[in-house]
Amino acid sequence: MRELVKVHVSQDVPIRLQSLGFADRVEVRFGKAFPVALLVDRAALDRFIEVLQTGRDELDAQSKERG
């Protein structure tokens, strides 16, 4: 069974992005002391952005429900 890696990204975590044209992907780097990199292929970028927006919309809706 594969392990799940969780990375908590808070407001204070440095986030940097580098476009890797030779690989047709972007690299999103989180943190400094113990950096983590997320590689996203160009073909997956729109879906990735869509999923993040959906998550944000759900959080906004939940906040409104709580008042």
PyMOL CGO cylinders between C-alpha atoms (Angstrom):
from pymol import cmd
from pymol.cgo import CYLINDER

trace = [
    CYLINDER, 0.00, 0.00, 0.00, 1.27, 3.46, -0.86, 0.3, 1, 1, 1, 1, 1, 1,
    CYLINDER, 1.27, 3.46, -0.86, 1.74, 6.10, 1.78, 0.3, 1, 1, 1, 1, 1, 1,
    CYLINDER, 1.74, 6.10, 1.78, 0.01, 9.45, 1.46, 0.3, 1, 1, 1, 1, 1, 1,
    CYLINDER, 0.01, 9.45, 1.46, 2.23, 12.51, 1.77, 0.3, 1, 1, 1, 1, 1, 1,
    CYLINDER, 2.23, 12.51, 1.77, 0.48, 15.54, 3.22, 0.3, 1, 1, 1, 1, 1, 1,
    CYLINDER, 0.48, 15.54, 3.22, 1.94, 19.02, 3.06, 0.3, 1, 1, 1, 1, 1, 1,
    CYLINDER, 1.94, 19.02, 3.06, 0.24, 21.76, 5.05, 0.3, 1, 1, 1, 1, 1, 1,
    CYLINDER, 0.24, 21.76, 5.05, 0.49, 25.04, 3.14, 0.3, 1, 1, 1, 1, 1, 1,
    CYLINDER, 0.49, 25.04, 3.14, -0.24, 28.00, 5.37, 0.3, 1, 1, 1, 1, 1, 1,
    CYLINDER, -0.24, 28.00, 5.37, -0.17, 31.71, 4.66, 0.3, 1, 1, 1, 1, 1, 1,
    CYLINDER, -0.17, 31.71, 4.66, 3.39, 31.96, 6.00, 0.3, 1, 1, 1, 1, 1, 1,
    CYLINDER, 3.39, 31.96, 6.00, 4.91, 29.22, 3.83, 0.3, 1, 1, 1, 1, 1, 1,
    CYLINDER, 4.91, 29.22, 3.83, 7.01, 30.67, 1.01, 0.3, 1, 1, 1, 1, 1, 1,
    CYLINDER, 7.01, 30.67, 1.01, 5.70, 29.60, -2.40, 0.3, 1, 1, 1, 1, 1, 1,
    CYLINDER, 5.70, 29.60, -2.40, 7.78, 29.97, -5.54, 0.3, 1, 1, 1, 1, 1, 1,
    CYLINDER, 7.78, 29.97, -5.54, 7.05, 28.87, -9.08, 0.3, 1, 1, 1, 1, 1, 1,
    CYLINDER, 7.05, 28.87, -9.08, 9.40, 28.00, -11.90, 0.3, 1, 1, 1, 1, 1, 1,
    CYLINDER, 9.40, 28.00, -11.90, 8.30, 27.25, -15.46, 0.3, 1, 1, 1, 1, 1, 1,
    CYLINDER, 8.30, 27.25, -15.46, 10.23, 24.32, -16.89, 0.3, 1, 1, 1, 1, 1, 1,
    CYLINDER, 10.23, 24.32, -16.89, 9.79, 24.84, -20.62, 0.3, 1, 1, 1, 1, 1, 1,
    CYLINDER, 9.79, 24.84, -20.62, 12.10, 21.96, -21.53, 0.3, 1, 1, 1, 1, 1, 1,
    CYLINDER, 12.10, 21.96, -21.53, 9.82, 19.58, -19.62, 0.3, 1, 1, 1, 1, 1, 1,
    CYLINDER, 9.82, 19.58, -19.62, 6.52, 21.34, -20.45, 0.3, 1, 1, 1, 1, 1, 1,
    CYLINDER, 6.52, 21.34, -20.45, 5.58, 21.66, -16.78, 0.3, 1, 1, 1, 1, 1, 1,
    CYLINDER, 5.58, 21.66, -16.78, 5.73, 24.03, -13.85, 0.3, 1, 1, 1, 1, 1, 1,
    CYLINDER, 5.73, 24.03, -13.85, 7.43, 23.43, -10.53, 0.3, 1, 1, 1, 1, 1, 1,
    CYLINDER, 7.43, 23.43, -10.53, 5.76, 24.86, -7.44, 0.3, 1, 1, 1, 1, 1, 1,
    CYLINDER, 5.76, 24.86, -7.44, 8.14, 25.02, -4.48, 0.3, 1, 1, 1, 1, 1, 1,
    CYLINDER, 8.14, 25.02, -4.48, 6.90, 25.29, -0.91, 0.3, 1, 1, 1, 1, 1, 1,
    CYLINDER, 6.90, 25.29, -0.91, 9.01, 26.18, 2.13, 0.3, 1, 1, 1, 1, 1, 1,
    CYLINDER, 9.01, 26.18, 2.13, 12.67, 26.90, 2.77, 0.3, 1, 1, 1, 1, 1, 1,
    CYLINDER, 12.67, 26.90, 2.77, 14.22, 24.67, 5.42, 0.3, 1, 1, 1, 1, 1, 1,
    CYLINDER, 14.22, 24.67, 5.42, 12.48, 21.50, 4.23, 0.3, 1, 1, 1, 1, 1, 1,
    CYLINDER, 12.48, 21.50, 4.23, 11.35, 22.36, 0.71, 0.3, 1, 1, 1, 1, 1, 1,
    CYLINDER, 11.35, 22.36, 0.71, 8.77, 20.37, -1.18, 0.3, 1, 1, 1, 1, 1, 1,
    CYLINDER, 8.77, 20.37, -1.18, 8.25, 20.63, -4.93, 0.3, 1, 1, 1, 1, 1, 1,
    CYLINDER, 8.25, 20.63, -4.93, 5.06, 19.88, -6.84, 0.3, 1, 1, 1, 1, 1, 1,
    CYLINDER, 5.06, 19.88, -6.84, 5.52, 19.24, -10.56, 0.3, 1, 1, 1, 1, 1, 1,
    CYLINDER, 5.52, 19.24, -10.56, 2.47, 19.88, -12.74, 0.3, 1, 1, 1, 1, 1, 1,
    CYLINDER, 2.47, 19.88, -12.74, 2.44, 19.04, -16.44, 0.3, 1, 1, 1, 1, 1, 1,
    CYLINDER, 2.44, 19.04, -16.44, 1.01, 21.65, -18.80, 0.3, 1, 1, 1, 1, 1, 1,
    CYLINDER, 1.01, 21.65, -18.80, -1.79, 19.25, -19.76, 0.3, 1, 1, 1, 1, 1, 1,
    CYLINDER, -1.79, 19.25, -19.76, -2.88, 19.05, -16.11, 0.3, 1, 1, 1, 1, 1, 1,
    CYLINDER, -2.88, 19.05, -16.11, -2.69, 22.76, -15.23, 0.3, 1, 1, 1, 1, 1, 1,
    CYLINDER, -2.69, 22.76, -15.23, -6.27, 23.67, -16.14, 0.3, 1, 1, 1, 1, 1, 1,
    CYLINDER, -6.27, 23.67, -16.14, -7.64, 20.72, -14.17, 0.3, 1, 1, 1, 1, 1, 1,
    CYLINDER, -7.64, 20.72, -14.17, -5.40, 21.53, -11.20, 0.3, 1, 1, 1, 1, 1, 1,
    CYLINDER, -5.40, 21.53, -11.20, -6.57, 25.16, -11.17, 0.3, 1, 1, 1, 1, 1, 1,
    CYLINDER, -6.57, 25.16, -11.17, -10.19, 24.01, -11.48, 0.3, 1, 1, 1, 1, 1, 1,
    CYLINDER, -10.19, 24.01, -11.48, -9.86, 21.66, -8.51, 0.3, 1, 1, 1, 1, 1, 1,
    CYLINDER, -9.86, 21.66, -8.51, -8.28, 24.38, -6.37, 0.3, 1, 1, 1, 1, 1, 1,
    CYLINDER, -8.28, 24.38, -6.37, -11.07, 26.81, -7.30, 0.3, 1, 1, 1, 1, 1, 1,
    CYLINDER, -11.07, 26.81, -7.30, -13.70, 24.20, -6.46, 0.3, 1, 1, 1, 1, 1, 1,
    CYLINDER, -13.70, 24.20, -6.46, -12.11, 23.72, -3.05, 0.3, 1, 1, 1, 1, 1, 1,
    CYLINDER, -12.11, 23.72, -3.05, -12.08, 27.46, -2.44, 0.3, 1, 1, 1, 1, 1, 1,
    CYLINDER, -12.08, 27.46, -2.44, -15.74, 27.76, -3.50, 0.3, 1, 1, 1, 1, 1, 1,
    CYLINDER, -15.74, 27.76, -3.50, -16.69, 24.97, -1.09, 0.3, 1, 1, 1, 1, 1, 1,
    CYLINDER, -16.69, 24.97, -1.09, -14.83, 26.64, 1.78, 0.3, 1, 1, 1, 1, 1, 1,
    CYLINDER, -14.83, 26.64, 1.78, -16.56, 29.95, 1.00, 0.3, 1, 1, 1, 1, 1, 1,
    CYLINDER, -16.56, 29.95, 1.00, -19.97, 28.25, 0.97, 0.3, 1, 1, 1, 1, 1, 1,
    CYLINDER, -19.97, 28.25, 0.97, -19.26, 26.54, 4.30, 0.3, 1, 1, 1, 1, 1, 1,
    CYLINDER, -19.26, 26.54, 4.30, -18.20, 29.87, 5.82, 0.3, 1, 1, 1, 1, 1, 1,
    CYLINDER, -18.20, 29.87, 5.82, -21.45, 31.50, 4.69, 0.3, 1, 1, 1, 1, 1, 1,
    CYLINDER, -21.45, 31.50, 4.69, -23.49, 28.63, 6.18, 0.3, 1, 1, 1, 1, 1, 1,
    CYLINDER, -23.49, 28.63, 6.18, -21.84, 29.16, 9.56, 0.3, 1, 1, 1, 1, 1, 1,
    CYLINDER, -21.84, 29.16, 9.56, -22.63, 32.84, 9.40, 0.3, 1, 1, 1, 1, 1, 1,
]
cmd.load_cgo(trace, "trace")
